[in-house]
Amino acid sequence: MNFELFGPSITDLEINTVMDAMKNGWYGEKKYWYVENFEKEFAKYHGRAYAIMTPNCTTAIHLLLLGLGIGPGDEVIVPECTWIASATHITHVGAKTVFADIDEKTWCMSAESLEKTITPKTKAVIVVDLYGNMPDMDAIREITKKHGIYLIEDSAGALGSVYKGQKAGSFGVGSVFSFHRTKTITTGEGGMLLLDDKKIFERCHFLRDHGRSKEVHYFNTEVAFKYMPTNLLASLGFAQFQRVEELVLAKRKLLLFYREIFSDIPDLYLNPEPPEGRNGAWCTSLIFGHSHNVTKESVMKALNEKGLEGRPFFYPLSCMPAYGGASPEKEAKNPIAYDLSKRGICLPAAFQTDAQNLLEYCNAIRSIIGFQERKVTF
Ligand SMILES: Cc1ncc(COP(=O)(O)O)c(C=O)c1O
């Protein structure tokens, strides 16, 4: 069996919209029409005042850190388990990256660990809505308010998630989304920064296009960045976004399928549902309880032996060579991240997944941990 674990849903709507941008989106008011309208609709959906489309989510984080004036001498806290993109630009703006542990229930940043990790140098915390899961936002908001630090929400993979009636991407001073090929809506590569504060918006907007003057062509007041989006990619995002509910529901259908297929096995954990909300389920992950006596490596090896690809739960960032490598002290500081990460894998998340293949994949996992295959008729 050979199928992709991640991939988008592209219909005639997307194809026709991109064709329109291709034919008509180059002159006059049309040349940034899709960028501006994708931004406008995306901000409105999330109840935010401003949106800035970027070439990817990583650059959106960079712009926000710059817009907040974070730099040398500052510390920024991120959760241990996330894709490195959440953290890379903390280094690039010259600040120090500090890792907080994750919470056993949410798999996102632990509020308790966050509070312990704050120092007088802490300027901001980047919480991550990991795989569509939501952190304990009430507690985290409270802590950031108490300590006067910026709350940044990395909602790269949380489109459609809701926490206590509030959409992912509407928390904190700013939030970021990814439209990578693997995400719920895609532009191939692309990102979005959402903001409410006009001054921060204007600063980030200015920094996105070489800090150019609005009044005089080719006149720059600062050495800035080139993080401009393209109208062509925005047209794809605009079309995909018209289908946001349909696509989130398709992702949730996968999560619900996994819940059902593994429902008879104790001590297995799938993306939790946030309180009074829903998990957008960009990528369903599976954590094996200790009683199964497996590691993500042993499960991925067994999957490979069956001809299947396995993807690991994110490694704790602090253990990687990029951040100086593992040490007993690092593991002791953030034990939950190190423990959960050892026992987690990501499950297939592609929109174009054959139901029979999916069942075979799940049955492969069941047999690896010593459970009988399930039969389902589609
Ligand atoms: C949590 C998280 N943050 C940031 C990113 C970066 O997104 P991009 O690849 O669009 O830069 C990703 C990408 O997967 C992610 O999972």
PDBQT file of the ligand as one rigid body, heavy atoms in Angstrom, charges set to zero:
ROOT
HETATM    1  C1  LIG A 401       3.086  24.688  14.699  1.00  0.00    +0.000 C 
HETATM    2  C2  LIG A 401       3.682  25.205  13.426  1.00  0.00    +0.000 A 
HETATM    3  N1  LIG A 401       4.135  26.471  13.387  1.00  0.00    +0.000 NA
HETATM    4  C3  LIG A 401       4.643  26.989  12.263  1.00  0.00    +0.000 A 
HETATM    5  C4  LIG A 401       4.714  26.254  11.105  1.00  0.00    +0.000 A 
HETATM    6  C5  LIG A 401       5.348  26.859   9.905  1.00  0.00    +0.000 C 
HETATM    7  O1  LIG A 401       4.523  26.950   8.822  1.00  0.00    +0.000 OA
HETATM    8  P1  LIG A 401       5.134  27.291   7.375  1.00  0.00    +0.000 P 
HETATM    9  O2  LIG A 401       5.689  26.014   6.844  1.00  0.00    +0.000 OA
HETATM   10  O3  LIG A 401       3.964  27.793   6.595  1.00  0.00    +0.000 OA
HETATM   11  O4  LIG A 401       6.172  28.317   7.560  1.00  0.00    +0.000 OA
HETATM   12  C6  LIG A 401       4.251  24.943  11.098  1.00  0.00    +0.000 A 
HETATM   13  C7  LIG A 401       4.309  24.130   9.882  1.00  0.00    +0.000 C 
HETATM   14  O5  LIG A 401       3.977  22.979   9.845  1.00  0.00    +0.000 OA
HETATM   15  C8  LIG A 401       3.719  24.399  12.292  1.00  0.00    +0.000 A 
HETATM   16  O6  LIG A 401       3.263  23.137  12.354  1.00  0.00    +0.000 OA
ENDROOT
TORSDOF 0
